[in-house]
């Protein structure tokens, strides 16, 4: 017996299925394909909604997948997985780096409370890796408030923990890189 409903709403305000550089997104928005590809990560949970939240045409896309556990004893447990897709290929390095940070003490049991959302797995067919979505407010929204000073200290502590984690990275992003990107975006 399947707990799956016949209808799963798919919200795509960007029209990502028309992105010629990312033809796999059509399947990433197909509820049946999603349930099939995510099965090893969802443990029998049922897909209830799909929503595209960001899209950089020809580059990358962020999709939210909402799952519920209709068999849960205390009502319905809900999780949201964020699918991070890239046009060129699966960002395996990004996934592995995120997993390394999780394993280096940025997990949900972190004694200092500095953590990242749990990396869940990869979906090569969608050029995608998955991460749990967690509730929160953007730091940029809170910095100008009365709690901004304390938050700035926490941001500094998080940056220090990140740099002291020992997680290697070959990626470098310099001010020159940022200027090049800004120039490209402003001239197009």
TAURZI-V865472 format. One record per helix or strand of 3 or more residues. SS is the DSSP state (hx for helix, st for strand). FROM is the first residue (numbers start at 1). TO is the last residue. If there is no record, write none. Layout:
ss-><SS | SS>
from-><FROM | FROM>
to-><TO | TO>
//
This chain:
ss-><st | hx | hx | hx | st | st | st | hx | st | hx | st | hx | hx | hx>
from-><9 | 16 | 25 | 31 | 46 | 60 | 77 | 92 | 119 | 124 | 128 | 139 | 148 | 175>
to-><11 | 18 | 28 | 42 | 56 | 69 | 86 | 103 | 123 | 126 | 132 | 142 | 164 | 187>
//
